[in-house]
Amino acid sequence: MSLLEKMLKAGNIKAASVLSKSTFFNAKDIIPTDLPILNIAFSGSLEGGLLPGLTVVAGASKSFKTMLSLYCMKAYLDKYKEGVAILYDSEFGITPDYLESFNIDSNRVIHIPLENVEQLKFDIVQRLQEVDKKDNVFIMIDSIGNLASKKEVEDAENEKSVADMSRAKSLKSLFRIITPHLTTKNIPCLAVNHIYQEMGLYPKAIVSGGCVVAGTEIQTPDGLKKVEDFNVGEKVITLSGEQIVTHVWNPDTLEDGMPECYEITFEDGYTVTVSDKHKFLVNGKWVEAKDLTVGIDCTVL
């Protein structure tokens, strides 16, 4: 037995194979749409189209995100006459008549109403486990932008006004879990999301759900400087005076990858997006962002 054969048999993952023979590196299943601009956006080619895996369609309100996603659903169902579509719906803006205006057969679409992120997570995982690679399934989520977390709903029902720090974690967990299923089973999944503008003189569009925002400005002895432009050895101004930068990083260099991030909004309307472990001074003590609650007094660094 060769070393290659020995290593192939050593593990317990049945899908393991020599790379040159791996089914996961075959040509991807491309779904061309009737809109050339969509084909370019998805694949970089006019002759291309939607690919298996997770695709987030993000944009401002009334920018035709749902319409573009339905074009993709139509293209998929046209290509696979026995295929089905699963529509996770949190906004309830899609009617049978609207589907039919796209020539989509509503009898081939499974409609699943949603109330919270966790409900989506548990349901989609169960359905993906039932899908084989030979099955033709298209998934659309409309939308994750306005989908609340279970904790957020429960707090509202109990008349609690506290910061919800669970939503971003739940969404990130959802995407981590479903991505391998989508790619290995050739399932395209379109998730509609929203964007908003960050605070600042030249605000940038940010996809909702929490992320590290490049462009955040930090006070230095020479004025404001963007966080991504810092180098080791430079100085910043803190509550304790000038301090020297000892480390710089980006998500690609972190051992754990992208950290959980939270958007913190203060009473004057100022908003900052920080990692979960970013500390704020609260009544003389340092408190991490993930532990902040609405109503407390803190100092912004």
C-alpha distance (Angstrom), angle and dihedral (degrees) to the residues before:
residue distance angle dihedral
M1 . . .
S2 3.80 . .
L3 3.80 123.0 .
L4 3.82 89.1 -109.9
E5 3.81 92.3 55.2
K6 3.79 90.9 44.3
M7 3.81 92.2 54.4
L8 3.82 91.8 46.0
K9 3.79 91.5 56.5
A10 3.81 96.1 40.9
G11 3.81 98.0 80.5
N12 3.78 133.4 57.5
I13 3.81 100.6 -129.2
K14 3.80 104.8 109.1
A15 3.79 94.5 -159.5
A16 3.82 92.4 64.0
S17 3.80 112.7 119.7
V18 3.78 143.0 148.3
L19 3.79 106.7 -69.3
S20 3.80 94.3 -122.5
K21 3.83 89.0 57.2
S22 3.80 98.6 37.8
T23 3.80 115.0 128.8
F24 3.82 89.1 -148.4
F25 3.80 92.4 68.0
N26 3.78 97.3 52.5
A27 3.78 120.1 114.0
K28 3.80 110.5 -64.4
D29 3.79 120.8 -112.0
I30 3.81 104.2 -105.9
I31 3.80 121.2 -158.7
P32 3.84 109.3 -159.2
T33 3.81 116.0 -153.8
D34 3.79 131.8 -154.5
L35 3.82 89.7 -110.2
P36 3.83 112.4 79.3
I37 3.81 91.6 -161.9
L38 3.81 89.5 59.7
N39 3.79 91.9 50.0
I40 3.81 89.6 53.0
A41 3.80 92.5 46.6
F42 3.81 92.9 51.0
S43 3.81 100.7 39.7
G44 3.80 110.0 5.2
S45 3.80 92.3 -113.6
L46 3.79 136.6 91.9
E47 3.80 87.7 -136.7
G48 3.81 91.7 48.6
G49 3.76 130.4 79.8
L50 3.78 145.6 165.0
L51 3.81 116.8 -10.2
P52 3.82 131.2 -155.0
G53 3.79 116.6 -89.6
L54 3.78 135.8 52.3
T55 3.80 119.2 -33.4
V56 3.81 121.7 178.7
V57 3.81 116.4 -152.6
A58 3.81 104.4 -158.9
G59 3.77 129.8 177.2
A60 3.77 146.7 124.5
S61 3.79 122.1 -67.8
K62 3.82 115.3 -69.1
S63 3.82 93.9 13.8
F64 3.84 93.5 128.6
K65 3.82 96.0 -104.4
T66 3.81 92.5 144.8
M67 3.79 92.5 45.2
L68 3.81 92.5 52.6
S69 3.80 90.5 48.0
L70 3.81 90.6 51.6
Y71 3.81 89.7 52.1
C72 3.79 86.2 58.7
M73 3.81 92.1 48.0
K74 3.81 89.6 51.2
A75 3.82 91.5 50.0
Y76 3.81 91.6 50.0
L77 3.80 95.2 48.6
D78 3.81 90.0 46.3
K79 3.80 91.3 54.1
Y80 3.80 94.5 45.3
K81 3.79 109.7 42.2
E82 3.83 91.4 -173.2
G83 3.79 93.8 43.2
V84 3.78 125.6 113.2
A85 3.79 134.1 -151.5
I86 3.81 127.6 -140.4
L87 3.80 114.4 -151.0
Y88 3.80 116.0 -164.1
D89 3.79 105.3 -163.1
S90 3.80 127.3 -165.2
E91 3.82 98.2 154.2
F92 3.82 101.3 43.6
G93 3.78 92.6 -146.5
I94 3.82 95.0 128.3
T95 3.80 115.0 87.0
P96 3.84 129.2 -175.6
D97 3.81 87.9 -108.4
Y98 3.80 90.5 53.7
L99 3.81 90.7 51.5
E100 3.78 91.0 48.8
S101 3.82 90.3 51.9
F102 3.81 84.9 66.2
N103 3.83 89.8 47.2
I104 3.80 89.3 -112.3
D105 3.80 113.9 151.6
S106 3.82 103.6 -127.6
N107 3.83 88.8 -158.2
R108 3.81 87.6 70.8
V109 3.80 94.6 50.8
I110 3.81 122.9 86.0
H111 3.80 109.1 -150.1
I112 3.82 116.1 -152.4
P113 3.83 117.9 -177.5
L114 3.80 115.1 -146.0
E115 3.80 133.6 -152.0
N116 3.81 103.4 174.9
V117 3.81 145.1 3.4
E118 3.79 94.8 -103.0
Q119 3.80 91.4 54.2
L120 3.82 89.3 54.5
K121 3.79 91.9 47.0
F122 3.80 96.2 52.1
D123 3.81 95.5 42.0
I124 3.80 98.4 46.5
V125 3.82 91.9 47.8
Q126 3.81 91.1 52.9
R127 3.80 92.7 49.5
L128 3.82 94.1 45.6
Q129 3.80 90.1 54.0
E130 3.82 88.3 59.8
V131 3.81 93.6 52.6
D132 3.80 120.7 96.1
K133 3.79 122.9 -156.4
K134 3.80 90.3 -108.5
D135 3.82 92.0 56.6
N136 3.80 117.3 98.0
V137 3.80 108.7 -137.6
F138 3.81 130.3 159.3
I139 3.82 120.4 -165.0
M140 3.81 127.1 -159.7
I141 3.82 126.2 -179.0
D142 3.81 114.7 -162.3
S143 2.89 98.0 -152.4
I144 3.79 143.8 -7.4
G145 3.81 91.2 164.2
N146 3.80 95.0 76.2
L147 3.79 97.3 29.6
A148 3.81 112.3 120.0
S149 3.78 126.2 -146.0
K150 3.80 120.7 -112.5
K151 3.80 89.7 -113.1
E152 3.79 91.4 52.7
V153 3.81 90.8 53.5
E154 3.80 93.0 46.3
D155 3.81 92.0 49.1
A156 3.79 90.6 52.6
E157 3.80 91.4 49.2
N158 3.82 89.7 51.2
E159 3.83 92.2 44.9
K160 3.80 92.6 -116.5
S161 3.79 121.0 152.3
V162 3.81 105.3 -159.2
A163 3.78 133.5 132.8
D164 3.80 113.6 -91.3
M165 3.79 108.7 -136.1
S166 3.81 96.1 166.8
R167 3.81 102.7 73.6
A168 3.81 98.3 74.8
K169 3.81 91.1 46.9
S170 3.81 91.8 49.3
L171 3.80 92.7 50.5
K172 3.79 92.9 47.3
S173 3.80 90.2 48.6
L174 3.82 90.2 49.4
F175 3.80 92.9 53.3
R176 3.81 92.8 45.8
I177 3.80 91.5 52.8
I178 3.80 100.4 44.7
T179 3.82 100.7 39.5
P180 3.85 95.7 77.6
H181 3.83 90.6 48.5
L182 3.80 92.5 49.5
T183 3.79 96.3 48.4
T184 3.81 98.4 41.5
K185 3.82 93.5 45.5
N186 3.82 95.8 42.7
I187 3.80 94.2 -118.4
P188 3.81 119.4 153.4
C189 3.81 113.4 -146.6
L190 3.80 121.5 -171.2
A191 3.81 116.3 -164.7
V192 3.80 116.7 -168.8
N193 3.80 113.4 -143.7
H194 3.80 137.8 171.1
I195 3.78 134.2 -126.6
Y196 3.78 131.8 -145.7
Q197 3.79 135.6 -171.3
E198 3.79 121.2 -102.1
M199 3.79 119.4 -132.6
G200 3.80 116.9 -96.8
L201 3.78 145.6 87.2
Y202 3.81 91.1 -77.1
P203 3.82 103.4 26.2
K204 3.78 120.1 -158.4
A205 3.77 127.7 -146.3
I206 3.82 111.6 -107.0
V207 3.79 127.4 -168.0
S208 3.79 109.6 -122.4
G209 3.77 118.6 -114.0
G210 3.79 100.7 67.0
C211 3.81 132.0 -72.8
V212 3.78 141.4 163.1
V213 3.79 107.7 -87.6
A214 3.77 116.2 -140.7
G215 3.78 110.3 -150.0
T216 3.80 97.1 48.9
E217 3.82 105.6 146.0
I218 3.81 123.3 -131.2
Q219 3.83 125.3 -161.9
T220 3.82 114.5 -113.3
P221 3.82 132.1 172.7
D222 3.82 86.6 -99.5
G223 3.80 96.6 47.2
L224 3.82 135.3 -88.9
K225 3.80 120.3 -18.1
K226 3.80 131.4 -176.3
V227 3.79 113.3 -106.9
E228 3.81 94.3 -126.0
D229 3.83 91.1 56.6
F230 3.81 97.1 61.8
N231 3.79 123.2 114.3
V232 3.79 130.1 -164.1
G233 3.81 110.9 -86.1
E234 3.80 97.6 32.5
K235 3.79 121.1 120.5
V236 3.81 131.4 -118.0
I237 3.80 130.4 -172.9
T238 3.81 115.9 -117.1
L239 3.81 136.4 167.1
S240 3.80 86.4 -90.3
G241 3.79 93.6 52.1
E242 3.78 129.0 -103.4
Q243 3.81 116.0 -6.6
I244 3.82 130.8 -173.5
V245 3.82 119.9 -122.3
T246 3.80 108.5 -118.7
H247 3.82 101.2 174.3
V248 3.79 137.0 26.0
W249 3.79 125.7 -172.8
N250 3.78 146.0 163.0
P251 3.82 128.3 -153.7
D252 3.82 91.9 -94.7
T253 3.81 91.9 60.5
L254 3.80 96.3 48.3
E255 3.78 118.6 101.0
D256 3.81 90.7 -136.0
G257 3.80 95.3 40.1
M258 3.80 120.9 -137.7
P259 3.82 111.2 12.2
E260 3.79 123.2 -134.9
C261 3.81 108.2 -90.8
Y262 3.78 133.8 -156.9
E263 3.77 133.6 -161.6
I264 3.80 110.4 -134.9
T265 3.83 117.9 -163.2
F266 3.80 121.6 -166.4
E267 3.81 130.2 -153.9
D268 3.81 92.9 -99.9
G269 3.81 90.3 56.9
Y270 3.81 96.0 -104.7
T271 3.81 111.3 142.9
V272 3.79 129.6 -165.0
T273 3.81 130.4 -179.1
V274 3.81 113.9 -145.3
S275 3.79 140.8 163.0
D276 3.79 119.0 -90.0
K277 3.82 91.8 -104.7
H278 3.81 96.8 48.5
K279 3.82 106.7 123.9
F280 3.79 129.4 -132.7
L281 3.80 125.7 -168.1
V282 3.82 108.1 -114.3
N283 3.82 117.8 179.1
G284 3.78 91.1 -29.1
K285 3.82 95.0 -46.4
W286 3.80 131.1 98.4
V287 3.81 114.1 -116.9
E288 3.81 124.9 -175.1
A289 3.82 118.0 -123.5
K290 3.81 92.5 -113.8
D291 3.81 89.8 60.1
L292 3.81 97.8 50.5
T293 3.80 119.6 114.0
V294 3.80 132.3 -164.1
G295 3.80 114.6 -86.9
I296 3.79 101.5 27.3
D297 3.81 122.1 124.9
C298 3.79 114.8 -121.5
T299 3.78 140.2 162.2
V300 3.80 120.6 -118.1
L301 3.82 116.4 -133.6
